[in-house]
């Protein structure tokens, strides 16, 4: 913890000129400075050890550019998929699948609520995973990538049992709710362990900041790419919609 800089002695002056305190299991000697105030003396640390986080990272522990680039590129795919869903999924539900707006909005709501629930669940399970070959993070990312792609694809299909678009509202609603729940689970299984890799790649504050800079560069880049794709798709779909 952080020790207070000043102590209130309630007008009583202790006789010892040095006070020994225990912080983080290390005995620290403090000299008492009486000159500033006799009732609120200032404690000056005499032998407090330097914090490891403030020491420069040895060159051998620094991450190279390739590692940072590879880590940052991992956020490109999730950023593109998330933004494309934000732009098009509601329009797809109403204009292509034929769902009414209330049911379409409810599907998105249920998916987001489940996403808030499964985040801590996947986080706890990932923390407790033991895998000597791939580790506790990569194993989730590898096995989650396949269902992630499958359920993302299934969100853009209108199932055959629906017949004509819009003729089976509740059947479509149940299908897309199920796919949304499964997709958000797979998305969390891939993306959450990925973001948790940062403190496991390095314990250095500056290196973690650099890693996140690369990650957000690709995340923003993926968002821009999704905007370009949105413009292209909308232009190409105008003749079909007209």
Secondary structure, DSSP 8 states (H G I E B T S, - for coil): ----SB---TT---S-SEEEEEETTEEEEEEEE-SS-SSS-EEEESS----GGGS---GGGS--HHHHHHHHHHHHHHHHHHHHHHHHHHHIIIIIS---HHHHHHHHHHHHHHHHHHHHHHHHHHHH---TTTHHHHHHHHHHHHHHHHHHHHTT---GGG-STTS-HHHHHHHHHHHHHHHHHHHHHHHHHHHTTHHHH---HHHHHHHHHHHHHHHHHHHHHHHHHHHHHHHHHHHHH-
